[in-house]
Amino acid sequence: MPALTPTLRYEYEDLFRTCQIKPTCAAEVERTVNRIASGQARYNVVSAATGVPWHFIGIIHSLECDSSFKLHLHNGDPLTARTVNVPKGRPKTGQPPFAWEDSAKDSLDYEGFSDQKDWSLAAMLYRFEAYNGWGYRGKGINSPYLWSFSQHYTKGKYVSDGAWSATAVSQQCGAAVLLRRMVERGLARLPDQPVPKPNADPLVVPYSTSKPRDEKTLTRAFELQRWLNTLPGVFLKVDGICGDKTSEAYRQATGSYLPGDPRA
């Protein structure tokens, strides 16, 4: 298991900063995020008991159990018995059928995630990858468990334990992609912030709730949103639509809303 070194932190942060959802996957990502958000109350219970952020729990639950509260968070086995797949025989205490919250706490305890203090962006992505395994690094590709449905992953997948396929493509949205969209939507917050680019100047485009038709304006809108995403606490979907969220981020950066914003 690799250590979370400064180099690995930078790798995670850079991939997350540049992550863009594939347009063909956008609708499915939204549905998945909505499903995770609908379970927040139950995730909060486990979060309070373990110190693990609710959105981290919700994303793992989506990946391992398709957000079903009838399955073990460990690996998606039914709560009607102890787990039979890796990790096998969990929880060690109690009798089935298990309450989802009790099993989820056992899973997070088993992984060593409970009571951790560092829940920075890099630490979360590191733990997502640890949860699924480090085998993709040996194949020279970004783990689909994190990056599937983004431009950072194309193909290659373990189709079962130890069985590698260079041509298989993950059909499941990655954890980092889900986290990125949750942050963009304001559903999740990160305790650390990206470092602003030095000597960067803002680009000005008109406020608009639709995508510009003019190619030059559209290009500048993309550039503005990418620039704003380098500032502390700003996470925008880079879609060229410079509406309320982009204008508010611009105001945070410059003190003024975008030209044409009715709030100006």
N, C-alpha and C positions, 0 to 999 in steps of 0.2 A: 504494500500500500504506500503510495508516494506521500511525502510530507507536503503540507500546504505552504510552499515556499513563496517568497516575493515574486519569483518568475511565474509560478503557477497562478498566483493571484492575478497578476497582470494579464495572463492568458484568458482567464475566466472573464475579467472585467472588460477586456477588449472585445471578446466574442459577444458578450451581452450588449455592449454599447452599439455594436454594428449589426446586431441581429435584426433581420427583417422577415416577417411572416410571408411565406409564399402566397400570392393572391388566390391560388386555387384552394388553399387550405384555410383561408380567413374565416369563412362561415363556420367551419367545424371548430376552429379555435374559440370563436365566440360562444358557441353552444357549450363547449367544455368548461370555459371560464364561468359561464352562468351557472352550470351545474355545481361547480366547486363553491361558488359564492352562496348558493342556496343551502349548503350544509355548514355554513360558518358557525352557527350556534353550537353544534356538536363538536366541531373542531376547537372552538374556544374552551370547552370543558377540558379537553385533553391538553390544550396549550397551557391552561392554568395549572394543571397537575405536573407538567414536565418542563415548562419554560420554552418549549419549541413553538415558533410562530405558527399561528393557525393556518396561514397560507401555505407554509411548507408541508404541514400535515395534509391539507386538502389536495395539494398537487400529488403527493405520494399516493394518497387514497385513489385519486383518479387513475394514476398509472398502474397501480397494483390491483385495483378492485373495480375499475370503471365506476368509481364513486358509490358502490353498493355498500350499505351498512349491514349486510348479511355475511360479509367476508372479512377474514383476518387482514389487517394492514400489512402484516409481514410479507405475504405472498399471494393473497387472493384465495386461499383455501376457505371452505365454509366454516362459520363460527359454531356449527353443530358438533365439531370435534376439534381436538388439537391439530395443529398443522401437520401435514404429511409430506409436503415439499420443503425445500430448504428455505428458512431454518425449520427443521423438523421438531415436532413435539412441543410447540409453544401454544399458549403459555404453560410454564411448568407447574404452576399452582392453580387452584380453582377447578371447577368442573364444568364441562360443556352442558348446554350451549352457553357460550361466553357473550357477555355484553360487549358491543363493539368498542366502547370507550375503554374497557379494561384490557381488551386485546391490543388496542392501539397504543396504550401506555406501555404494555409489555414490549411491543415491537420497538418503540423509541428507546426504552431502557436497554433492550438487547443490542441495539446498534450503537449505544453510547451517546445518544443525542440528548438525553434528558439532562437538564441543569447545565448545559453548555452556555457560556457567556458570549461567545463570538457568533453572532448571526448576521455578519456583514454579507454583502452580495457574494463575494468570493467563497466565504465559508459555506453558504447555502448551496452554491453550485458544486462545491467540493463534496458535500454530504449527499447531494443527489447522485453524483457519480459513484460515490462509495456504496450507496444503497444498492445500485444495480451491478457494480463491478467495474474493474479497470481494464478488462480485456480489449476494449476498442483501441486503447492507446498502443497496444502491441500491433494492431492492424494499420496504424497510421491514419485513422479517421476520427473525426469528432463523434462522440457517443450519441447515437440517435435517442437514447434515454433522456438526453438533455436537449439536443438540437434538431430533432426531426420536425419537419414542417417549416424549417427556415433554410436560408441559403447556405448555412454552415454544414448541411448534411445532404448527401445525394443517395448513396447506396452502401450496402454492406451491413450484415446483421447476424447476430447469433440467433438462429432459429429455434434452438433449444440449448440446454446446458452443455457447453463445450462444442456444439455443432455450428460451425461458421459457414456462411454463404456470402461470397463476394458480390453477388448480384441481387440478393434479397433486399427489399426496401421496407423500412418500418412504416406501418400504417397507423402509428400512434403518435400523437403530438408530444413533443419533448417537454421535460420539466422546465428548462430555462425559457423556452418559448412561451409556456403558460405563465411563468413568473413575469416575463417581460410584458405580456399583454395585461396582466393584473396590475402591474405598476403603471402602465400607460393609462389604464382606466381609473386609477386612484383606489383600487381595491386593496392593494398591498403597498407598504412603505418599507424602505430599506434604511437601516440605521446609519450606514455610511453613504457617502455621496461621490459621484464622479468628479474628477479634478478638471476644472475649466482649462481649456486650451489657452496658453499665454498669447497675449497680443491679438486675440481674435476680435474682429469687428462684426457687429450684427448686420444682417442684410434686411432691407425693408421691402415688404410686399404688401399690397392692400389686403385688408380684412375681407374674408369671403367664406361663406358656408358651403361653397362648391369648388370643385377643382378648376383652376384656370385653364382656359382653352388655348391661350397663347403659350407657345412652347418655352419662350424665354422666361416668362413669369412663372411658369410651372417649375422650371429648373431652379429658379431663385427660391421658390417656396420650399422645394426639397432641401436646398442648401441651408435655408434659414432653420428649418426644423432639425436638421442634423446638427447645426451649430448650437441651437438651444439645448439639444440633448447632451451636450458636453458640460452644461452648467449644473451646479449642485441642485439636486432635488427635482430636476426636470426630466420627464419621460414622456415623449410624444410619439404617436404613430406617424411615421414619415410617409404621408399620403398626399402631400401637396395642398391639402385643404386647411387654410390658415384661418380658422374660426376662433371660437371662444378660448379653447385651451391653448392654442398657439399664441394668441394675442395676450392672454394672461401671462404666459411664460415670457413673452417679449417684454411685458411691463415689469416683471420681476427683474429682468436683465438690464433694462434701460430706463425704467421709470415712466414709460409711456406705452399706451396701447398702440396696436397697429393702425395705420391710417384707415378711416372708415368704420372703425369699431364704434358702435352706438354708445358704449360706456365711456368713450374718450371725453 
